[in-house]
Each structure stands twice: as C-alpha cells, then as structure tokens.
C-alpha cells in the first residue's frame, strides 16, 4: 500500500542537481551585482535535500560534469546527507546545470544554463544499476523527460520501480526551455503522469497536459479517478485542491513577504511527502507542504532555504494562516 511504502521514509530520487548563483544582498539585480552567493539547486536534488532535512533518507540518480561545478554539487549532496552512490560523472562537452537568479519578486530574472546538460546523459544502464528494493518510493520531476537518453532512462526507472512495488511520485515541473517542442512535452509528460501514483502540478501544468489551462482541473480529477492515488492541483495564491481516496480537499496558503518566487514547489514536495511518511492526515500534510513553500520563498536560495522540522513547527505556531481556500 502507498502509505506503508511512504512510511519507510527512504526515497530514490531521479533527476538533476545544479549550482545556483544569486546576488547579495537580497534585492540586488544581476546586472548590478558585485557579490554573489552560491547554493545547491536542481529540482530533484532540492527535493532530496528537503527530505533529508526532515529526517528521511534519499538517494539521487543523475549525472554531473567531471569538473569543479560537478564536484561542488557532489559536495553539496554530501552536506545535506543525500546518498550519491548513483551520481555518475561524465566528461566531454557536457556541463552541470547553472542557474543565476535574483532574490527579488519585482521584475524577477532567472537565467538557466542547460546547454549540453550533463543530467540528460543519465542512461538506461544507470537506472538499471539501482537496487529499487532498498527504497520505499521513487520521485522525479518533469525535466528528466525532456531529452534523451535521460527520457528513456526515466521511463525505465518507472518500470523497474513498479516491478519492485514502489509507488511513483511525479512533479510535472514543466520547463519550456528544456523541451524541443510543446507537442513533445505534452505527449511525454502525459505518458509519465499516467504511470504515476502521486502527481503534483500547478494549474498551468495540468492545463498544458490537457491541451488548455481551462481543462487543467478536469485533467487532474480524471487522473485521480483513472490511475493516480493522489493528485495535487496547485493554484498559486488561491491554494490547492487535493484529490485522494475519492475526496476533493481544498486548502489555502500561508501568506508571507516573498523575496523570490523560486524553490517553492520543491520545498512543498519535500514537506508534503515527509509529513505523509510520518502518518499525518492528507490535509495536514498538504498544509505543511504549503508552509514549507512559504518559508522558502521568504529566504534567499533554494536548498539552503528549506526548513528543518523545528523551523517548520515554529513557523506554524507563529503564523496566523492558512488562508481560506
């Protein structure tokens, strides 16, 4: 059963790790920067780090460039306690992803360098080397499907995880710049969604999979009825709707003074899954994930901004929220 699998609190996470640069002090535009801070990034790595902060175990499956940036990412995975036995170094022209973004909301700029991305070199052989029986669930984000050989490898990981009895947790995480065309993205992400047991996405992402944003909610509802056990349809400042066990659970958000828009989805996923793994009720788990997202957008960085359990508890005690959905 899904709950029993999550309560193992041991996850295998497939997807990228990267290096983030952001100007210091917060509010500085990149074009005016004289000093930069650095942190670990990449959706899958962020989720893995967030889970580890909550006392879960997580192993990352990906590829990094065999250079200073790749070595930095390896060191950061060690720092957060993420198991990197399945992180492969690649040589040649492939490079680990680099993100440069501003810690500001107004006219926010985020520039992602993913030319010849090293993580897209993850192969079928790499995922076949994983001992899936050692884990409770598999997590991935949509970017892993954007190019070959990573796409085939990720689908093979889904097959092997299912064979080992692991539920699949899928964050749609549609990034247009990574894909060859919207048509390819719609087809591939829909295929991945149909194989997942837990699907998390925002209104635009579900709308994209359905062919139009107005059809997104119906798409989420249909997935919950046909294949997925849990579907979370996020609506930004309006909260979320969770489809689970035949119920539709609306939830609000925890308003904060945001300093940037990045990292919220990764932090939500980590907080939500960690809460479910502790046996918390669905609505409470979603709200705790939402609180984690609010904490991250109110701090510089992504993985460094994700909360530890005591920070989350303090936030929940002191915040007057959540809002009405």
SULWORA-V352501 format. One line per field, one symbol per residue. phi: phi as a letter, one per 30 degrees, with the letter a starting at -180 (. if undefined). burial: b if it has 16 or more other C-alpha atoms within 10 Angstrom, else e. A space follows every 50 residues. Layout:
phi->???
burial->???
//
This chain:
phi->.eddddddhbcccckdbbcccbdbdejddedcdcbbcbadbjeddddddd dddcidcbcccabbddaddddeddddddediddcdcccdbciddbddbcb bcdacdhecbcccbdhdddddeceddddddcdddbcacbabeedcdacde dddddddedddeddiddccbcehdceddcdaddddeddddddddcccbbb acedddddddjaedcddddddddddcbddbbccdbiddjabccahicccd bcbcdbddcacdjddddeddddddddddiddedddddddddddddddcbd icedddddeddddddddcddddddd
burial->ebeebbbbbbbbbbbbbbbbbbbbebbbbbeeeeeeeebbbbbbbbbbbb bbbbebbbbbbbbbbbeebbebbbebbeebbbbbebbbbbeeebbbbbbb bbbbeeebeeeeebeebbbbbbbbebbeebebeebbbbbbbbbbbbbebb bbbbbbbbebbbebbbbbbbbbbbeeebeeeeeebbebbbebbebbbbbb bbbbbbbbbbeebebbbebbbebbbeebbbbbbbbeeebbbbbbeeeeeb bbbbbeebbbbbbbbbbbbbbbbbbbbeeeebbebbbbbbbbbbbbbbbb bbbbbbbbeeebeebbeeeeebeee
//
